[in-house]
Amino acid sequence: MASVETTTIRVRRSTQKRLQEEAEQRGTSVTEVLEVAADILEEQRLLESAELSWGKHGSALREEMKDWLDMPGPRLPDDDWSDALANPDD
């Protein structure tokens, strides 16, 4: 098995205990728990950014999608999502 480059980080003792408990519950290493936590933080940042963007531009995007739906032409077999765009509060 190829070795993976690692480094040492410092955390409060209480945090180290929490990480160790989580690792034991998951049956994995503290390193893996930290890797998962870092991934979750990145995903959270992405979702917060998307939510902020939707808050700024959501109504304009919904209006644009309505325009697309009103265009003549063939429809995809499953465009049930169009109802959700037309009625976002349902």
Backbone as CSV, one residue per row, in Angstrom:
resi,resn,N_x,N_y,N_z,CA_x,CA_y,CA_z,C_x,C_y,C_z
1,MET,0.845,-1.180,0.000,0.000,0.000,0.000,0.887,1.239,0.000
2,ALA,0.599,2.182,-0.861,1.378,3.410,-0.946,1.079,4.293,0.261
3,SER,2.108,4.928,0.785,1.888,5.794,1.938,1.312,7.130,1.478
4,VAL,0.477,7.697,2.323,-0.153,8.980,2.051,0.557,10.017,2.896
5,GLU,0.885,11.133,2.273,1.571,12.198,3.003,0.623,12.815,4.021
6,THR,1.065,12.950,5.260,0.263,13.537,6.332,1.070,14.596,7.058
7,THR,0.405,15.310,7.927,1.057,16.308,8.753,0.379,16.317,10.110
8,THR,0.937,17.019,11.051,0.381,17.120,12.394,-0.348,18.444,12.525
9,ILE,-1.523,18.399,13.133,-2.244,19.641,13.437,-2.490,19.696,14.927
10,ARG,-2.681,20.895,15.435,-2.943,21.059,16.864,-4.404,21.457,17.046
11,VAL,-5.048,20.779,17.998,-6.419,21.101,18.371,-6.511,21.087,19.882
12,ARG,-7.562,21.692,20.388,-7.772,21.634,21.833,-7.965,20.186,22.258
13,ARG,-7.608,19.884,23.469,-7.747,18.522,23.967,-9.207,18.071,23.891
14,SER,-10.140,18.979,24.197,-11.559,18.609,24.136,-11.967,18.261,22.694
15,THR,-11.412,18.955,21.732,-11.704,18.656,20.329,-11.088,17.324,19.940
16,GLN,-9.884,17.065,20.417,-9.229,15.784,20.129,-10.066,14.637,20.670
17,LYS,-10.626,14.808,21.851,-11.458,13.757,22.433,-12.716,13.550,21.604
18,ARG,-13.332,14.636,21.173,-14.531,14.527,20.331,-14.214,13.814,19.022
19,LEU,-13.088,14.159,18.419,-12.691,13.516,17.162,-12.416,12.026,17.378
20,GLN,-11.751,11.703,18.477,-11.447,10.308,18.788,-12.733,9.508,19.014
21,GLU,-13.678,10.091,19.744,-14.957,9.413,19.980,-15.696,9.178,18.660
22,GLU,-15.694,10.180,17.804,-16.350,10.039,16.498,-15.677,8.942,15.677
23,ALA,-14.367,8.920,15.690,-13.635,7.893,14.948,-13.964,6.500,15.479
24,GLU,-14.021,6.366,16.783,-14.346,5.068,17.380,-15.760,4.634,17.012
25,GLN,-16.710,5.567,17.048,-18.095,5.244,16.686,-18.199,4.809,15.231
26,ARG,-17.405,5.434,14.379,-17.442,5.123,12.949,-16.547,3.938,12.586
27,GLY,-15.708,3.534,13.514,-14.772,2.455,13.232,-13.705,2.867,12.228
28,THR,-13.223,4.098,12.369,-12.228,4.629,11.441,-11.190,5.429,12.218
29,SER,-10.338,6.119,11.504,-9.274,6.905,12.149,-9.695,8.359,12.322
30,VAL,-9.000,9.041,13.218,-9.225,10.471,13.407,-8.908,11.218,12.105
31,THR,-7.889,10.768,11.405,-7.533,11.395,10.126,-8.709,11.336,9.160
32,GLU,-9.374,10.185,9.081,-10.524,10.045,8.186,-11.683,10.939,8.633
33,VAL,-11.896,11.042,9.942,-12.948,11.926,10.458,-12.659,13.368,10.039
34,LEU,-11.405,13.780,10.138,-11.042,15.145,9.734,-11.214,15.352,8.223
35,GLU,-10.882,14.331,7.435,-11.074,14.422,5.979,-12.553,14.620,5.646
36,VAL,-13.412,13.835,6.302,-14.856,13.952,6.072,-15.342,15.332,6.515
37,ALA,-14.863,15.805,7.655,-15.265,17.120,8.157,-14.857,18.221,7.177
38,ALA,-13.665,18.134,6.610,-13.216,19.129,5.639,-14.102,19.100,4.397
39,ASP,-14.471,17.894,3.939,-15.361,17.775,2.781,-16.719,18.407,3.075
40,ILE,-17.236,18.157,4.271,-18.537,18.715,4.651,-18.475,20.237,4.703
41,LEU,-17.395,20.788,5.220,-17.250,22.249,5.255,-17.230,22.841,3.852
42,GLU,-16.554,22.177,2.921,-16.537,22.653,1.534,-17.933,22.608,0.923
43,GLU,-18.656,21.516,1.171,-20.021,21.399,0.660,-20.923,22.462,1.267
44,GLN,-20.758,22.721,2.559,-21.557,23.730,3.231,-21.306,25.112,2.613
45,ARG,-20.047,25.418,2.347,-19.723,26.703,1.729,-20.364,26.820,0.347
46,LEU,-20.328,25.742,-0.428,-20.942,25.732,-1.745,-22.452,25.948,-1.647
47,LEU,-23.104,25.246,-0.715,-24.550,25.400,-0.551,-24.921,26.800,-0.079
48,GLU,-24.136,27.368,0.811,-24.397,28.735,1.270,-24.255,29.716,0.120
49,SER,-23.261,29.504,-0.727,-23.065,30.362,-1.889,-24.232,30.238,-2.864
50,ALA,-24.683,28.998,-3.092,-25.820,28.778,-3.991,-27.078,29.416,-3.421
51,GLU,-27.275,29.287,-2.115,-28.447,29.885,-1.481,-28.412,31.405,-1.597
52,LEU,-27.253,31.994,-1.397,-27.103,33.434,-1.534,-27.392,33.869,-2.969
53,SER,-26.856,33.128,-3.921,-27.080,33.440,-5.328,-28.555,33.307,-5.681
54,TRP,-29.199,32.244,-5.209,-30.621,32.046,-5.484,-31.430,33.181,-4.864
55,GLY,-31.029,33.618,-3.664,-31.714,34.733,-3.019,-31.626,36.012,-3.842
56,LYS,-30.495,36.229,-4.466,-30.302,37.427,-5.290,-30.973,37.311,-6.651
57,HIS,-30.931,36.105,-7.239,-31.331,35.958,-8.642,-32.481,34.989,-8.867
58,GLY,-33.020,34.400,-7.796,-34.039,33.370,-7.938,-35.261,33.805,-8.714
59,SER,-35.789,34.987,-8.408,-37.005,35.419,-9.102,-36.730,35.652,-10.585
60,ALA,-35.572,36.188,-10.900,-35.229,36.395,-12.313,-35.059,35.049,-13.022
61,LEU,-34.460,34.078,-12.346,-34.295,32.750,-12.943,-35.638,32.075,-13.172
62,ARG,-36.553,32.211,-12.203,-37.884,31.631,-12.377,-38.596,32.265,-13.571
63,GLU,-38.474,33.581,-13.714,-39.099,34.260,-14.848,-38.492,33.789,-16.165
64,GLU,-37.183,33.627,-16.194,-36.523,33.148,-17.406,-36.985,31.736,-17.748
65,MET,-37.124,30.893,-16.733,-37.586,29.530,-16.985,-39.023,29.524,-17.506
66,LYS,-39.868,30.424,-17.007,-41.237,30.518,-17.521,-41.209,30.863,-19.004
67,ASP,-40.309,31.774,-19.381,-40.181,32.137,-20.799,-39.792,30.922,-21.627
68,TRP,-38.864,30.123,-21.099,-38.456,28.915,-21.815,-39.625,27.952,-21.959
69,LEU,-40.414,27.819,-20.905,-41.552,26.901,-20.934,-42.626,27.353,-21.910
70,ASP,-42.730,28.669,-22.112,-43.734,29.215,-23.026,-43.314,29.118,-24.486
71,MET,-42.061,28.760,-24.751,-41.592,28.681,-26.131,-42.244,27.487,-26.830
72,PRO,-42.623,27.672,-28.102,-43.218,26.556,-28.836,-42.166,25.488,-29.134
73,GLY,-42.630,24.261,-29.324,-41.713,23.194,-29.676,-41.970,21.959,-28.845
74,PRO,-41.272,20.903,-29.179,-41.493,19.646,-28.460,-41.015,19.752,-27.017
75,ARG,-41.677,19.018,-26.178,-41.326,18.972,-24.757,-40.674,17.642,-24.442
76,LEU,-39.844,17.665,-23.433,-39.302,16.413,-22.929,-40.441,15.630,-22.290
77,PRO,-40.377,14.322,-22.295,-41.483,13.529,-21.750,-41.810,13.843,-20.297
78,ASP,-40.823,14.215,-19.507,-41.062,14.444,-18.087,-40.694,15.866,-17.738
79,ASP,-41.672,16.776,-17.856,-41.351,18.138,-17.435,-42.266,18.559,-16.291
80,ASP,-42.459,17.646,-15.331,-43.232,17.956,-14.135,-42.589,19.079,-13.332
81,TRP,-41.283,19.256,-13.472,-40.580,20.310,-12.744,-41.099,21.687,-13.119
82,SER,-41.750,21.796,-14.286,-42.269,23.100,-14.706,-43.325,23.607,-13.719
83,ASP,-44.101,22.697,-13.109,-45.079,23.110,-12.113,-44.399,23.713,-10.899
84,ALA,-43.288,23.141,-10.502,-42.554,23.663,-9.345,-42.015,25.057,-9.627
85,LEU,-41.590,25.299,-10.868,-41.090,26.632,-11.208,-42.224,27.643,-11.241
86,ALA,-43.367,27.215,-11.738,-44.503,28.123,-11.828,-45.084,28.437,-10.451
87,ASN,-44.987,27.481,-9.526,-45.549,27.618,-8.179,-44.505,27.264,-7.136
88,PRO,-43.481,28.117,-6.926,-42.368,27.761,-6.041,-42.771,27.592,-4.574
89,ASP,-43.903,28.123,-4.151,-44.292,28.045,-2.728,-45.106,26.806,-2.408
90,ASP,-45.467,26.008,-3.417,-46.267,24.807,-3.178,-45.446,23.716,-2.548
